[in-house]
């Protein structure tokens, strides 16, 4: 059983799109999505430096457009993918790309939503100095207790050995001086406390926008970051995606669901590597082997298609409308 995953903010690196944009079809499709977003995404994916593409308003549309166009390279006939892909999901902003891949919203709607999401989150981040710190290792309960003790939010629960704390810079500084035993703290280079109550103003803005979006029920099972559930209703999927802006990403629960569905292969869309790395740690020693494939450059497409053929089958959870 195959699961396709889309990465979140922080996975982008300077110049990562150069090999992809060498293909005229990819470049044309990518240019169209950039036009919808009102950004020269081709420039940002090839010429801009790391500091520039770290900007929330740039990074988020860049990642969603990349995942969507790469998916078309992998599945030139999207209808065929629905019979091979068991489920789709994404980490944080990657959920928007996953929702479009599942047919909940169109690619154009996805770009409008991610454009507004990025702007709103950047605006919310500017009100109070906030940030995020990754906590690596340590006892899970002790880590969560320390995060709560300092008024922080466990904004990303990425599975064994990795939780990301979010809050004010003052709270994070106090947390650094009271680190949980056997845990390493790594401050993240992000603009704010994403997936925490500090993002509430962004939720209000994107919610108003999302109300006018026409949605469809997922054609491929969609796994939500909110609680790891398989969402069968299109409006519910979009509502959860918007609410996720100010609520923790439970990637650990998404992995649990993949395991319950019987996943055998996880393919990560570009810029890939982060989510497949987490999956390798999570499934290490599992009774059922789970293979991963990080699609990073177009010269891997043939190997990626072979991976799809190897693991693809009818979805473990039937799409809405199936007999």
NORDA-V473154 format. One record per residue. RES is the residue in three letters. PHI is phi in whole degrees, 0 to 359 (999 if undefined). PSI is psi in degrees with one decimal (* if undefined). BURIAL is 1 if it has 16 or more other C-alpha atoms within 10 Angstrom, else 0. Layout:
res-><RES,RES>
phi-><PHI,PHI>
psi-><PSI,PSI>
burial-><BURIAL,BURIAL>
This chain:
res-><UNK,UNK,UNK,UNK,UNK,UNK,UNK,UNK,UNK,UNK,UNK,UNK,UNK,UNK,UNK,UNK,UNK,UNK,UNK,UNK,UNK,UNK,UNK,UNK,UNK,UNK,UNK,UNK,UNK,UNK,UNK,UNK,UNK,UNK,UNK,UNK,UNK,UNK,UNK,UNK,UNK,UNK,UNK,UNK,UNK,UNK,UNK,UNK,UNK,UNK,UNK,UNK,UNK,UNK,UNK,UNK,UNK,UNK,UNK,UNK,UNK,UNK,UNK,UNK,UNK,UNK,UNK,UNK,UNK,UNK,UNK,UNK,UNK,UNK,UNK,UNK,UNK,UNK,UNK,UNK,UNK,UNK,UNK,UNK,UNK,UNK,UNK,UNK,UNK,UNK,UNK,UNK,UNK,UNK,UNK,UNK,UNK,UNK,UNK,UNK,UNK,UNK,UNK,UNK,UNK,UNK,UNK,UNK,UNK,UNK,UNK,UNK,UNK,UNK,UNK,UNK,UNK,UNK,UNK,UNK,UNK,UNK,UNK,UNK,UNK,UNK,UNK,UNK,UNK,UNK,UNK,UNK,UNK,UNK,UNK,UNK,UNK,UNK,UNK,UNK,UNK,UNK,UNK,UNK,UNK,UNK,UNK,UNK,UNK,UNK,UNK,UNK,UNK,UNK,UNK,UNK,UNK,UNK,UNK,UNK,UNK,UNK,UNK,UNK,UNK,UNK,UNK,UNK,UNK,UNK,UNK,UNK,UNK,UNK,UNK,UNK,UNK,UNK,UNK,UNK,UNK,UNK,UNK,UNK,UNK,UNK,UNK,UNK,UNK,UNK,UNK,UNK,UNK,UNK,UNK,UNK,UNK,UNK,UNK,UNK,UNK,UNK,UNK,UNK,UNK,UNK,UNK,UNK,UNK,UNK,UNK,UNK,UNK,UNK,UNK,UNK,UNK,UNK,UNK,UNK,UNK,UNK,UNK,UNK,UNK,UNK,UNK,UNK,UNK,UNK,UNK,UNK,UNK,UNK,UNK,UNK,UNK,UNK,UNK,UNK,UNK,UNK,UNK,UNK,UNK,UNK,UNK,UNK,UNK,UNK,UNK,UNK,UNK,UNK,UNK,UNK,UNK,UNK,UNK,UNK,UNK,UNK,UNK,UNK,UNK,UNK,UNK,UNK,UNK,UNK,UNK,UNK,UNK,UNK,UNK,UNK,UNK,UNK,UNK,UNK,UNK,UNK,UNK,UNK,UNK,UNK,UNK,UNK,UNK,UNK,UNK,UNK,UNK,UNK,UNK,UNK,UNK,UNK,UNK,UNK,UNK,UNK,UNK,UNK,UNK,UNK,UNK,UNK,UNK,UNK,UNK,UNK,UNK,UNK,UNK,UNK,UNK,UNK,UNK,UNK,UNK,UNK,UNK>
phi-><999,257,240,259,236,243,285,253,299,109,276,284,224,304,78,295,268,306,294,289,283,291,272,295,293,300,298,295,296,293,298,298,294,295,296,300,281,73,225,276,294,300,297,294,275,235,254,288,273,299,297,294,277,280,304,306,291,260,300,293,299,299,291,294,298,298,297,293,286,296,296,291,292,285,235,304,247,305,297,291,296,295,269,249,273,283,193,230,197,212,267,59,298,299,298,294,296,296,296,293,297,278,86,291,226,278,299,293,297,300,290,295,298,288,299,289,299,298,296,294,290,295,296,296,291,279,282,222,296,228,193,218,227,279,250,251,83,83,287,304,295,293,296,297,295,294,299,293,299,261,73,269,248,285,291,232,254,265,106,308,80,209,232,251,266,228,172,289,297,296,296,293,294,295,297,297,273,223,294,298,301,63,249,253,254,229,301,262,274,232,276,190,270,294,59,220,302,297,266,306,300,292,299,301,293,289,299,300,292,294,300,270,280,279,232,230,293,303,276,235,310,246,264,273,294,297,209,77,282,273,268,251,248,297,295,296,300,292,299,293,298,292,298,297,305,247,233,299,274,262,293,300,287,297,295,302,294,303,297,295,285,91,302,240,216,240,247,259,286,288,283,267,136,295,286,292,296,296,297,300,292,295,267,299,82,293,296,256,299,235,266,232,219,261,276,246,224,295,288,267,299,298,294,294,295,295,297,298,298,291,253,288,195,298,304,293,244,295,297,302,93,286,289>
psi-><129.4,134.1,130.6,130.3,147.7,131.3,166.1,-174.3,137.7,-14.8,-14.5,146.5,154.6,130.5,8.2,-19.1,-4.2,-51.0,-30.8,-41.9,-4.9,-20.0,125.2,-35.9,-45.8,-46.0,-40.3,-47.2,-39.9,-39.6,-37.9,-47.0,-33.9,-37.7,-42.2,-40.4,-12.7,29.2,147.4,76.3,-29.8,-42.7,-46.2,-30.3,-7.9,-43.3,-26.3,152.3,175.6,-39.1,-39.2,-46.5,3.0,-20.9,126.1,-39.9,-18.9,-45.4,-44.1,-50.4,-35.5,-44.3,-43.2,-44.6,-40.4,-46.9,-40.9,-44.1,-36.0,-34.0,-36.4,-30.9,-39.2,-38.4,80.5,-29.8,93.7,-30.2,-31.0,-30.3,-30.7,-21.7,-7.4,-35.0,122.8,-30.8,158.4,151.8,170.6,157.9,117.2,-118.9,-21.0,-19.8,-31.5,-42.9,-41.2,-38.7,-39.5,-40.5,-32.1,-5.1,10.6,-42.7,165.2,166.3,-38.6,-41.9,-39.0,-41.2,-36.5,-45.7,-43.9,-31.7,-48.1,-35.0,-48.4,-43.4,-45.8,-38.5,-35.4,-41.7,-42.6,-35.3,-23.6,-10.9,-40.3,137.6,112.3,170.6,-168.8,146.4,127.8,135.5,114.9,121.5,-166.3,166.7,129.9,-48.3,-37.8,-38.6,-47.9,-38.0,-42.0,-40.0,-45.8,-36.3,-30.4,12.9,18.5,168.1,132.2,80.4,-35.0,117.4,98.3,10.4,-165.7,119.8,13.2,109.1,139.3,124.4,141.5,142.2,-163.2,157.8,-33.6,-44.2,-42.0,-34.3,-42.0,-38.7,-39.1,-28.6,-0.2,46.6,141.7,150.6,139.0,18.7,144.6,136.4,133.2,102.6,137.3,145.3,76.1,163.5,-13.6,-173.5,75.8,152.0,39.7,170.2,-19.3,-17.8,8.3,-42.0,-33.3,-37.7,-43.8,-44.4,-48.9,-30.3,-44.8,-40.4,-43.3,-25.3,-28.7,-2.5,133.8,134.9,161.5,154.9,144.7,132.8,-21.2,136.9,133.2,121.3,123.7,139.3,-20.7,-43.7,8.7,8.1,154.2,114.9,131.1,-9.0,128.7,-43.0,-38.7,-40.6,-45.8,-39.4,-41.9,-38.5,-43.6,-46.2,-26.7,-20.1,-37.0,13.0,154.8,145.4,115.9,70.6,-27.4,-39.5,-31.3,-42.1,-39.6,-43.5,-41.7,-43.5,-42.4,-33.5,-13.7,33.8,139.5,-20.1,133.5,121.5,123.3,129.9,157.7,153.2,111.2,163.6,-40.4,-51.3,-34.7,-33.4,-43.1,-42.4,-38.8,-40.9,-41.7,-43.2,3.6,124.3,5.5,151.9,-36.6,120.6,137.9,119.8,154.3,154.5,118.9,106.2,107.3,-31.1,154.9,-21.4,-4.1,-1.9,-42.2,-42.0,-36.3,-40.1,-37.6,-37.6,-41.6,-45.5,-35.4,-40.5,-15.4,145.1,-178.2,141.0,141.7,-29.5,117.8,139.3,157.8,136.6,-8.4,151.3,*>
burial-><1,1,1,1,1,1,1,1,1,1,1,1,1,1,1,1,1,0,0,1,1,0,0,0,0,1,0,0,1,1,1,1,1,1,0,1,1,0,1,1,1,1,0,1,1,1,1,0,0,1,0,0,1,1,1,1,1,1,1,1,1,1,1,1,1,1,1,1,1,1,1,0,1,1,1,0,0,0,0,0,1,1,1,1,1,1,1,1,1,1,1,1,1,1,1,1,1,1,1,1,1,1,1,1,1,1,1,1,1,1,1,1,1,1,1,1,1,1,1,1,1,1,1,1,1,0,0,0,0,1,1,1,1,1,1,1,1,1,0,1,0,0,1,1,0,1,1,0,0,1,0,1,1,1,1,1,1,1,1,1,1,1,1,1,1,1,1,1,1,0,1,1,0,0,1,0,0,0,1,1,0,0,1,1,1,0,0,0,0,1,1,1,1,1,1,1,1,1,1,1,1,1,1,0,1,1,1,0,0,1,0,0,0,0,1,1,1,1,1,1,1,1,1,1,1,1,1,1,1,1,1,1,1,1,1,0,1,1,0,1,1,1,1,1,1,1,1,1,1,1,1,1,1,1,1,0,1,1,1,0,1,0,1,1,1,1,1,1,1,1,1,1,1,1,1,1,0,1,1,0,0,1,1,0,0,0,0,0,0,1,1,1,1,1,1,1,1,1,0,0,1,0,0,1,0,0,1,1,0,0,1,1,1,1,1,1,0,1,1,0,0,0,0>
